[in-house]
Structure formats: structure tokens, C-alpha cells
Amino acid sequence: MFRKRLQQLADHSLTRRLMALGSATGPTVQFRGRQVILLSSNDYLGLATHPDVVQAAVRATEQYGAGAGASRLVCGTLPPHQLLESSLAAFQHTESALVFGSGYLANLGTITSLIQRGGLILADRLCHASLIDGCRLSGANFRVFRHGDCAHVESLLKRRRSDRPTLIVTDGVFSMDGDLAPLPDLASLAAQHGATLYVDDAHGTGIMGPMGRGTIEHFGVEAQIPFHMGTLGKALGSSGAYVVGPHDMIDYLINTSRPFIFTTAPPPGTVAAAAAALTVVQNDPERRTRLWANRHRLFEGLQRLGFRMAPTVSPILPILIGDAAKALAFAEQLLTQGVFAPAIRPPTVPNETSRIRVTVTSEHRPEQIDEALHAFDLAGQATGLL
């Protein structure tokens, strides 16, 4: 059975394999015995290897151990968890925060607590898989709206019974396209129709907005969106996720969110690292400045070369290819030229929209970006994309 299914995937160029790096994540990495430029990491600010972040993890591990030993509600809550949650709440200007072991767990646990059977969920077509799975697990009636289409959202809201509990679900920054959700319009629609808006700001945390508080800050709608989810494993360089919001909401999640209640607490070293990274984000805004300068340099270069790009406004720069086999061939040519940027294929993206999802960090040097652009040029010529 497994071989047959694997062969079916292979026949459509959809087989996946684990590709182990030989060094820590960074602007360059060791892969297959040589140094290559990494352009696929979510470590946007280079904090996974920042000395302060690494040392915070080491100190907490030495003091509290490698693991928390239990779920948070039994005996797994340690001082590093409390410090991170208070720091996140202060950073996001909310009353409280709750840390989860992963973004997947945070979305499953929060959505299923916010709405149940009998309610209605409206979710953007390009929402992350964890959001979609949370919507399905909730038992609520689940409808998908066209990507970023507020007119479609409004039409669906008008058709429902006005007193029906309704949740609107969206990413802040869409992970495979790099564009932003129209949060001001969605927040306005939610207020007008008595719905609740839930935002997954995983790729906005740390990089979007003047202070790096995310997409909600970027749009200036923090007052209209009092709670949201973000991750610790991207710009904050660690692992896990959080939900921030009013005290009552966080207390409600502590008492109702099954993925929180029934999961061992994140390791103390992991949460201590995230707290240290949050300090760096606030004290070293130059990292965001470098990130956006690098983003513009790489994006403009890819456009000049003639690649078909998604309408991105973030450090996520998707080169649209379409066919999965062609995307794989292009990624292999890039690797030959010294750039690691794997192909993204269904089911991660819709059918016939395979792509190279290029991401850049604050730690790439301008000459590395120029070297990468030369590699993209050669790989594009070799595969007929240019």
C-alpha cells in the first residue's frame, strides 16, 4: 500500500525527502559537503544563532533541565515560561499571553475553543494548513472565501443569521505568497456584522510594523484586533507559538484548549531563547532595517532578470513556475550554482502553482545577494524559465 502511494506521488513529482544541513542555519550553510547560500529559512533576523539567544537557552537548560517534565497545568510551568509570557504581553501591548509548543497546536487549540458546532467559520482560501485543520476540527460550518476578497466575505456574512456565532480566519502574512491580508477591511466587516476576527501572524511577528509587533501593527489596527496568534520559530529564532489578548480570553484558553492542556510544556531552554530574542528585536531595530534592504535588493534583482513573481510585500519572494517537475529541476540547478532554495509543490500550494519560495534574512551580505542573483540567472537560463 505504501509503495503504491509513494509511486503515485513520484509520478507527479510530489515525493518529498528530508534534506539535512551540515551546519547551523545562517546566510550560508553546509549541504552535501559544500557551502551554499541559504535562501529558504524563516530565521528572518538571524536570531537562531545570536549569542544572547543561544546563551539564554544554555543557561535555562543548565538551571531547569532539558525538558519541562509535565504539562503546564500539572507541574510544567517554570520561571522561563512566565517570563516569556509576560514579555510577549508587554511587547504586543496586551494584557496577557499564552505559549504553545508549536504554531499548529496554537491554531488548533485556539480555533476549537473560540467556536464550536452550530457556529460559522469563514477562512481565506490560502490560509495555512493548521488554520484549515483547526476550522475543520471545530465542528462549525466551514466556508472558504476567495483570497483577500473582502466583498466575498461580506456577501457570506450577509447570508448568515445575524445572531449566529461567526469566526473570520486569516493569515497576516501569507507564507507561500508573501502578501498581506486586508486586515483593516476584515476588522471593519467583523465589527459591522458581530463576527470575531482571528489572525495568524506567524510571518509578521518580529518584522512587520515600525516596532516589529507584526502585521496588525503594520496596519495600525491593534485596537480593532485585540488578540492574535504568532510564532516563536521564525523571526524570533526559537520554537513554539503564542496567543496574546485580554486576561479573560487567555484564562479561557488555559481552561478549554485541548492542545494546551494535554501537551508537555515547551522546554525551558526554548522559551528562554525566545524571551532573549524578543529583547534583541526591541533593542536592535537595525536588524529589521537590514532585512528590508536585503529584501528590496533581492526582489528587484529577480524582477530585472524576468522571473514571474507573486505579488509579495514581505521578505517571502515566490518565483512562480507552475509545473512541479519544472520547479524541482530549477531548484536542482540553483543548488548546482550554490543556492539552496527547494521547490514548493502541492499540497503546500494549490495544484499547478509550484514555485521556488525564496526568503531572505537580515544577515545576508549584499555581495551574497548579488552572487545568488547570478545563480538564479544561470539556473533560469538552463531550465528555460528565462
N, C-alpha and C positions, 0 to 999 in steps of 0.2 A: 504493500500500500504506500509506504513512504517513498520508495524508489520511483514508483509510477508518478506520484505527485511532484517529486523533485524533478523528474524528467520533463513534466509538463511546464514547470517553471523555467527550466533550462531552454526549452523550445521557444519560449517567448523572451529570452534574455533577461529573466527576472530572478535568477538564482543569486543569493547573497552569500558572502563569505566573510568571516572575521579577518580583519587586516590589522595585525599587531604592530604598533610602532615600537621602535627600539630605544626611544628616549622620551623625556617628558614633553608635554605639549608646549609649543612655542612658535615663533616665526618660522623656524626650520626644525625638522625632526629627522631622526634616523629611520629609514624604511628600506627594507631589503638590502641592507648593507651599505647604503649611501645617504648622504644628507640631501634633503629635498625641502622646498618651500611649502609650508603647510597653509592651505587656503580653504579649509573646511571646518575649522574649530569655532565653537561658540564662546571660547575664552576671550571675549572681546577686548578686555582691558589688561590681559596678561597677568591676572591676579592668581592663577592657579600655581604659579611658581614665584610669586612675590615673596621676598624673605620674611616680611612681617606675617604674612598669611601662613606660610609653612611653619614658622616658629610657633605661632599660636596653636596650630594643630599638634605639634610635637609636645608643647607644654601641657596642653589639656589631656593628651593621651598618657603622658607620664603621670599626671596627677589623678586622673579619673579612670584610666584604663582604656582598652581598645574598643569596648562596647558599653552601652548603657545598662545592659543586663535585664531589662524589662520594658514593658510598655510605659508610656508616660503616666498613666493613671494608676499604675501599681507602685513601682519604685524606680522608674526610669527617668524621672525629671531631675536633672543635675544643674548646678550653677551655670554652666555654659549654655544650656537651653534657655534659662531665664534671662541671661544677659542678651542673647541673640534676639529673643522676642521683644524685650524692652527696647533694644536698639532699633529693630525694624519698625516698631510702632512710632518711635520718635522720628526716625528718618522719613517715614511716609506720612507724618502728621496725622496719625490716627490714634485711637485710644488704646488699642490692643493688637496683638499679633499671635498667630499660632503656626508652629513649624511642623511640616510633614516630611516624611522620608524621601519623597520624590514629587515632582510635578504631577505625575499620573495619579498618585494617591490623593494629592490635594484636590484635583479636579473631580475625581470620582467621589471623594468624601464630601466635598462642599456642595456639588450639584445635587446629589441624592439627599442631602439634608435640607436644601433650600426649597425643593419642590418634590411632590410625590404624585402617585396615581390620582387622576382627576384634574391635574394641572396641565398647562400647555408650555412647551419649550419651543422657542424659535432660535435656530442656530445658523450661523453663517456657513455656507457650503464648504468653505476652505478651513473650517475650524480644525485644530489639532485633534488627533485620534483620541487622546484622553478626554477631551471635551465631549466628543461624539459618544464615546463609551459611557461617560457619566450621564449623558442625556438618556441613553437607552436604558441604563440600569435604574434610572429614577422611577420608571413606570408611568411617567407623564406622557401625554400625547406629544409627539415629537415631529416638528416640521422644520425643513431646511429652507432658508431664503437665499436668493442669488447673492453672490459675493459682493459685499459692500453696498447692497442695493436697499437704501432706506425706504424707497417707495414701495418695494415689495414687503418690507417689514410692516409698514403702515397698513397696507392692504390686508395682511394677515391679522393684525391687531384689530382692525375694524370688523372683521368677520366673527371674532370670538365673542362669547358672552362677557359683558363688561366686568362682572364680578369673578371671573374665572382666574385663579392664580396663574400668572404668566412670567416666565423667565426668558430673557433675551441673552444669548450666549455668543461671545466672540473672542477672538484673539485681539490683543492690542497691536502687536506687530506680527504679521503672518509669516511663519517660519520658512515656508518654501517659496514665497513670492517677494517678501521684503517690503510689502506695502502696509499701510496703516488702516485700521478700522475707522470709520467715520464716527468717532466716539461722541462728539458734540450732538450730532443729529440723533444717534441712538439713545443718548441720555435724555434728550428732549422728548423723543417718542415714548420712552419708558415712563417719564413723568406724566405726560399727557394722558396715557392710557392705563395708568395704575399698574404697570409692569415693573419687574426688577431686572436690572442690567448686571450681568456677571462678566468680568473681563479677565482673561488670562494674559498677563503682561510679562510672560517669561522672557521674551526677547527685547522688551523695553526696559526692564529693570537694570539700573546702573548706567544706561547710555542715552536714553531719551529724556528730554526735558532739560531745562537750564541747570538743575542740580542733580540730574541723573535719577530722579524718582520715577521715571517711566513715561509711558505714552499718555497717561491721564494728566500728568503734569505738563507734558508737551502741549496738549490741547487746552490746558487751563480749566479743566472740568472736575477738579478734585472735590469741590463742594457738591456737585451733582452725582458723583460716583463715590459713595462713602466707603466701599470695600472692594477689594480685588485680590487676585492671586498673582504671585510672582515666584521666580525660582532663584535658587542659590547656586545652581550648577552651570550658569552661563557667565554673565559679566562678573559675578561675584566669585567665580573660580573654585567653588566648593561642590557640594552636592545637597539635594533636598529642595524644599519649596516652602512657601509661606502663604498665609491668608492674613491680611490686615483689615481692620474695621472697628466698629463700636464694641465696647465691652460685652454687651448683651449678645451680639452675634457670635463673638469668639467663645463665650461661655456656652452658647447653644451648640456650636460645633464640637466643643470638648465633650458634650453630653450625647451627641447624636451621630457624629461622623464615624462610621464603622472603620474605614481605613486608618483613622487616627487612633481609635480606641483599641483596636486589635492588632496593632503593629508595634514591634520593638522600637523604642526611641532611637533617633539617629545617633551615631557615635559622637561622643563628646569632642573628639578632635575635629570632626567635620563641622559641627556647629560653631566651635571656637574659630575655625578658619574663616567661616562666613562672616562672623562678627568682626574679625580683623579686616576682612576685605571691605566691609561696609565702611569702616573708618578710613581706609585708603580712598575709597570712592569720594568721600566728603572732603578729605584733606588734600587730594591730588587731582584737581579738575583738569590739569594739563593732559592727563591720560585720555579724557574724552576729546579734548582738542586734537590730539594726535590721531585718535581713532577716526574722527570725521575728516581730517585732512587726508589720511590714507584712503579712506572710503572714496572721496571725490577723485583722487588721483587714479585709483584703480578703475572706478566706474567710467570715468571719462576716457581712459585708455581703451577699455573694452568696447565702448561705443565707437571710438575712432577706428578701431580695427574692423568694425562692421558686424559684430555679433548681434543676434536678436535677443534683447534683454527684456525681462519683466519690468513692469512699472514700479520699481523699488525706490524707496526713500530712506533706506536704512543700510547698515553695513552688510546686509544679505543681498548678494548680487547674482540673481539667477540668469544663466545663459540658457535660453530655451532651445531645445533640439527637437523634441517630439518622439522620435523612434528610440526605443530602449537600446537596441543594438548599436545604433549610431552614437548614443550617449556613452555607452561603455567603451566604444572604440576611441572616442575623443578623450575620455578620461585616461585611457591607457597611453595615448600619445602625449598627453600632458605629463604623465609620470615619466615617460621616456625623456622628456625635456626638463625634468627636475621639479615638477609641481605636483603636489598631492591634493587632488580635488575630485573625489569619487563621484560617479554618476548617481543621480537620484531618480528612481524609477517607481512605477506603480507597485504596491498600493499607497506608497508615501505621497505620491502626486496622482492626479487623475490620468486615466489612460491617454496615450498619445501626447503627453506633456512632459516626457522625461527631460532632464536638464542637468547641467552642472551648477550646483548651488555653491557659488563662491562666497566665502566670508573673509573679512579682513580684520586685523586687530590693531590696537594702538602700538604694538611692539614691532610691527613690520617696518623696516627702514625703507626710505624712498627708493634706494637702489635695488632692494629686493622686489619691490612692486614693479619697477621697470624691467627687471630680469624676468619676472613672472609674465608680464605683458608680451615680452619677446617669445616666451614659451607658448603662450596662447596663440600668438600669430603663427608660429611654426606648426602647432598641432591643428589649428583650423585649416591651414593650407593642406596638410597631409590627409585630413579626413573629408575635405571638400566642403567644409562649413563656411569657408571664406573664399 
